[in-house]
Amino acid sequence: FQGVAQYDGASGGGLSGHVASASASVYYRPQNGRVGVSVGYADGNISGVGSGHGWSYGVFGEYYGEKVTFTGKIGILDPQAPLDNVTYVGAALTGYANDNWAISGQVNYFDTSGGNMTLGTLQAEYLFPGKPVSLSGFYTYANISGGGGSANIFGIQLKVYFGGGNTLQQDHQTGADTFAVTPGLRYSF
């Protein structure tokens, strides 16, 4: 069992917004990966666009290679009326250069009856030696169909791995997974 709570805020291009979310998952972890189900709740607001909240339900799986982790997920966002349900699918590949560095690529796709959105993210993460703290930088390209446009998003993250301080690969594979158990809307504004 794992739980994840997060708050994300962003501004730029005349927009600002936030998303607060919490999710829980139950999973089975064989030696070389994990598979599970997740449920979550999110509440957010984007200036000039509006606000919303809703539940998410999904399944996920991870495979642990020698210096790589592959993650896949699929699920449904069930927002408040009058918004449509959103189907999402995502994949991530993370490579570990050494005990302290990870480079990852992620793709998230969201589909509704009114269009779709694709997010592609590249991220580099550094774990401070002997500390359960990491710093990462990311770039996300967001593309929204139906005249929604596109956006280039840059950001930084500070993470604390409770019970961590091992290698970054161990912390990723034994700690809370924020990619697999959340739909991935955090960088979309």
C-alpha positions in Angstrom: 0.0 0.0 0.0 1.2 3.5 -0.7 -0.2 7.0 -0.5 0.9 10.2 -2.3 -0.1 13.8 -1.7 1.2 16.7 -3.8 0.6 20.3 -4.6 1.7 21.7 -8.0 1.5 25.4 -9.0 2.6 27.1 -12.2 2.3 30.4 -13.9 3.3 31.9 -17.3 1.9 33.0 -20.6 -0.8 34.9 -18.8 -2.1 31.8 -16.9 -1.5 30.7 -13.4 -3.0 27.7 -11.6 -2.6 25.0 -9.1 -3.6 21.3 -8.6 -3.7 19.7 -5.2 -4.1 15.9 -5.2 -4.0 12.8 -3.1 -4.0 9.2 -4.2 -3.6 5.7 -2.8 -2.7 2.4 -4.4 -2.5 -1.2 -3.5 0.1 -3.3 -5.4 1.9 -6.6 -5.6 5.7 -6.4 -5.8 7.5 -9.5 -7.2 11.3 -9.3 -7.3 11.5 -7.4 -10.7 8.6 -5.0 -10.6 5.2 -4.2 -9.3 1.6 -4.1 -10.5 -1.4 -2.4 -8.8 -4.5 -0.3 -8.8 -4.9 3.3 -7.7 -7.6 5.7 -6.8 -7.1 9.5 -6.3 -8.8 12.8 -5.9 -7.7 16.2 -7.3 -8.9 19.8 -7.0 -7.5 22.6 -9.2 -7.9 26.0 -10.7 -6.5 27.7 -13.7 -7.0 31.5 -13.9 -9.2 32.6 -16.8 -10.2 29.0 -17.5 -12.0 27.7 -14.4 -11.8 25.2 -11.6 -12.7 21.6 -11.1 -12.3 18.5 -9.0 -12.8 14.8 -9.4 -11.7 11.2 -8.9 -9.3 9.1 -10.8 -9.1 5.3 -11.1 -6.3 3.4 -12.7 -4.0 0.4 -13.0 -0.2 0.4 -13.4 2.8 -1.8 -13.8 6.5 -1.4 -13.5 9.5 -3.5 -14.6 12.9 -3.2 -12.9 15.9 -3.9 -15.1 19.5 -3.7 -14.0 19.9 0.0 -14.5 16.4 0.9 -15.9 12.8 1.1 -14.8 9.9 1.0 -17.2 6.4 2.1 -16.0 3.0 2.0 -17.7 -0.4 3.2 -16.6 -4.0 3.5 -17.8 -7.1 4.8 -16.2 -10.1 7.2 -16.1 -10.5 10.7 -14.6 -14.1 11.2 -13.5 -14.5 15.0 -13.0 -17.5 16.9 -11.8 -20.4 17.6 -14.2 -20.6 19.0 -16.9 -17.1 17.9 -17.8 -16.6 14.6 -19.7 -14.8 11.6 -18.3 -11.1 11.5 -19.5 -9.3 8.3 -20.4 -5.5 8.5 -19.8 -2.6 6.3 -20.7 1.1 6.9 -19.9 4.6 5.4 -20.0 7.9 6.3 -18.5 11.4 5.0 -19.0 14.1 5.9 -16.3 17.8 5.1 -16.7 20.3 5.3 -13.8 23.7 6.7 -14.7 25.1 5.9 -11.2 23.8 5.8 -7.6 22.9 9.5 -7.6 21.7 10.4 -11.1 18.6 9.4 -13.0 17.4 10.5 -16.5 13.7 9.8 -17.4 11.3 10.3 -20.3 7.6 10.3 -19.8 4.6 10.5 -22.2 1.0 11.1 -21.0 -2.0 11.1 -23.3 -5.5 12.2 -22.2 -8.6 11.7 -24.4 -12.1 13.1 -24.0 -15.1 13.4 -26.4 -14.0 17.0 -27.2 -10.3 16.4 -28.0 -7.1 15.2 -26.5 -3.9 16.4 -24.8 -0.4 14.9 -25.0 2.4 15.7 -22.5 6.0 14.7 -23.1 8.5 15.2 -20.3 12.3 14.9 -20.0 13.7 15.0 -16.4 17.1 14.7 -14.7 17.2 13.9 -11.0 20.2 14.1 -8.6 20.1 12.5 -5.2 22.4 14.1 -2.6 24.9 11.5 -1.4 23.9 9.9 2.0 20.7 12.1 2.2 17.1 11.3 1.4 16.8 14.5 -0.7 16.9 14.9 -4.4 16.7 17.9 -6.8 15.5 17.6 -10.4 14.8 19.7 -13.4 12.3 18.9 -16.1 11.0 20.1 -19.5 7.5 19.3 -20.6 6.0 19.9 -24.0 2.1 20.0 -23.9 0.0 19.7 -27.0 -3.8 20.2 -26.9 -5.9 19.3 -29.9 -8.8 21.3 -31.4 -7.1 24.6 -31.4 -5.9 24.4 -27.8 -2.4 25.1 -28.8 0.9 24.0 -27.2 3.2 25.0 -24.4 6.8 24.5 -23.3 7.0 24.1 -19.5 10.2 24.1 -17.4 10.4 23.4 -13.7 12.3 22.1 -10.7 11.4 19.7 -8.0 12.7 19.0 -4.6 11.8 15.5 -3.3 12.3 13.9 0.2 12.4 10.1 0.2 11.1 9.2 3.7 13.1 6.1 4.8 15.4 6.8 1.8 19.0 7.8 1.5 20.0 4.7 -0.4 20.7 4.9 -4.2 18.2 6.8 -6.4 17.2 3.5 -8.1 16.4 1.9 -4.7 14.5 5.0 -3.6 12.5 5.0 -6.9 11.7 1.2 -6.8 10.9 0.9 -3.1 9.3 4.3 -2.3 6.1 6.1 -3.3 5.7 6.3 -7.1 4.1 9.6 -8.2 4.1 8.8 -11.9 2.3 5.4 -11.9 -0.4 6.3 -9.4 -1.4 9.7 -10.6 -3.0 10.6 -14.0 -0.2 13.1 -14.8 -2.0 16.4 -15.1 0.5 18.2 -12.9 2.4 19.9 -15.7 -0.5 20.7 -18.0 -0.9 24.5 -17.4 
